[in-house]
């Protein structure tokens, strides 16, 4: 079985906006619809930002219990393992964005605790229909549960709001992670 070696793995609940984000930032044309589990296979897209390209994997939506095989979970969690950076997409319309984020993290932990060591970026999606106070409130709720230093962006794929800034942060995070991994490999080689 081929495990995808993506720069960025998109994680989030079904309908969090993963496929829409991928279709906007890349050449990929995933199926997009207003029902859960539209994405049944991982979609790959290449996003160009400044002088670099990012290979992004849209991992189908996770649900609570995915790590035990509920929904389509464990089949897709395998693809997340080899992503350099995880991009959590969280629907701004969620009743509790903090619970949405922590639930996905818990599924990742149950599947493979090492996934929690992957660098993360968090994006609050679908903000185009919301006023600034609600976006600020949802962002603050995420800040309360997201680790210090993890960037949180409010974006709208439909309105192309915040996308360029998010891609730049992802590119920097991926470059930093790839460099750190190279340094580790070189250190290991030096010890052999």
N, C-alpha and C positions, 0 to 999 in steps of 0.2 A: 504494500500500500504506500502510495506517495504521500508524504506529509509536506504540505506547502511551506516554503521558506519565505514568508512574507515580511516586509518591513513593518507593516501595521496590520494588526488583527482587530476587526470591529466586533465589539461585544455589546450585548444589550438585550432587552426583552424583545419579543416579536413586536413589530410596529413601532420600534423606537426611532426609525428613520435611517437604518443602516443602508438599505438598498438605494434609497433616494440620495443619500450622501455620496455613495460610490458612483452613482450615475452622473452626478453633478461634477465631481472632481476628476473623473477619469473617462476613459473610452469604453468602459464596461456598460452593458445594457441589461442589468438584472431585471427580472420580473418585479413589478411594483404594484401592489394592490392594497386595499384597505382591509385586509384580514390577516390573522396570525398565520405564521408559517408559509408565507408566500415563497420565501427562499428555501428550497429543499436541498440545494447543493451549494458548497462554497463558491462564491463568485470572486474573480480576481479582476482588479483594474489597476492601471498605472496612472498616477497623478503626477503631473509636472508642476514643480514650483521653483521659481528662480532658475538656478542652474542644475537642479537635481530632479530625480524621479523617485517616486515611492511606489512600491508594489503593495497594494492594499487588498486584504482578504476580508470579504464580507462573510462572516461566520453566521449561519442561520440562528435566529433568535433563541436564546436560552430561556428556560423556565425553571421555576423552583423544582428541584428533583432531577434536573438534567444530568447531574453527575452520576445518578443511579440509572440513567438510561431513559428517563421520562421525556416525552416529546421526542425530539431528534437529538437530544443533548450530547450523549457521550461520543457519538460518531463525529460530531463537529468540534467538540472540545479538543480532540486530538490535533486538529489543525491550528488551534490557538497556541499550542505549546511551542511552535517554532517561529512565532511572530516576535520580532525584536521589541515592539512596543504595542501595548494594548490601548485602543481608543474606546472608552466607555461612552456609548451614546444613550442618553437618558431623555425621554420625552418630557418636555416642559409641562405638558398637561397631566402628568402623573399626579395621583393624589398625594403621594409621598416620595419625592425624588431621592431622599436619603435612604429609604427602605429599598427602592429600586436598585440603587448603587450597591448597598451592602448585600442584598440578596444575590446579585450577580457575582460579587467577590466571594461570597460563601460557596457558590456552586463551583467557581474556579478552584477554591481551596480544597473542597471535597474531592474534586477530580485529581488535582495534582498541586500540593501546597507550594511547589516551586513557581507556579504561575503567579503567585502573589509577589514574587521578587521581580517580575517584569516591570519595566518602567510603564507608567500610565499617564494618559491624558484623558480628561473628562470633558464631554461636550453636552450641553443642555440643548436639545434639538427642538425644532418647530416653533421658534419664538416669534415668527412673523405675525401671528395674530394676538400677541400679548402685549400689554403695556409695560413700561419700564419697571414699575413697582413690583409687578408679579415676577418678572424675570429676575430682579434683584433679590426678591424673597426666595425664589427657588435656588438661586445661586448660593445665597447665604445658608440654606438648608444643606446643600452639598458640601460647602466649606466646613460645616460642622463635623462631617464624617470622613471626608477625604484627607489623606495624609498630607502633612505640611510639604509644600514644595511641588505638589502635583497641580499642574495648570488646569484651570476650569474655564471653558469658553462657552459663551451663549451664541448659538448659530441658527441660521435658517438656510437649509439647502435650497428650498423653493425660491427664496428671495435672494440667495447668494450673499447672505449677511454673515460676516465673521469667518468665511471659508478660507480666504487667503491667509489670514493670521493663524488660523488653526493649522493649515498645511505647513506653514513656516515652523511653528512650534514642533509639529510632528517630525519634520525633516531634521531639525536640530537634535531632537531627542533620539531619533534613530541613529544619526551620525555619532552621537555621544556613546550610545549603547554599543554600536558596532566597533568603535575604537576601544572601548573598555574590554570587549570580548577578545579583540586582537591582542591587546596587552596581556590578557590572561593566558591566551594560547602561547604567546611568545615566552612568557615566564615559565609555563609548563615545559615548553621545548627546551629552554635553557637548563632546566633541572634534569632532563632525561640524559 
